[in-house]
Amino acid sequence: MEYKPYSHEWHRKRYLKEALDMYLNEYVDNSVIYNDILDILSDRSELAYSDFNKTTELEYMIQSKKY
């Protein structure tokens, strides 16, 4: 998919391509690439879950103070 040059989408795709090119140019095994992607997604999921828990706790605190 082609994006308008210098748009946010274009930069995002460029960064992803550069990262993949680094792995491929260094002949990194596919299992390492796969595991690195899973690690990144897992870290992101854990952070999102932590943010969700904190937000839910705050919401509960606010709601429990209602009259």
Rosetta blueprint (number, residue, H / E / L):
1 M L
2 E L
3 Y L
4 K L
5 P L
6 Y L
7 S L
8 H H
9 E H
10 W H
11 H H
12 R H
13 K H
14 R H
15 Y H
16 L H
17 K H
18 E H
19 A H
20 L H
21 D H
22 M H
23 Y H
24 L H
25 N H
26 E L
27 Y L
28 V L
29 D L
30 N H
31 S H
32 V H
33 I H
34 Y H
35 N H
36 D H
37 I H
38 L H
39 D H
40 I H
41 L H
42 S H
43 D H
44 R H
45 S H
46 E H
47 L H
48 A H
49 Y H
50 S H
51 D H
52 F H
53 N H
54 K H
55 T H
56 T H
57 E H
58 L H
59 E H
60 Y H
61 M H
62 I H
63 Q H
64 S H
65 K L
66 K L
67 Y L
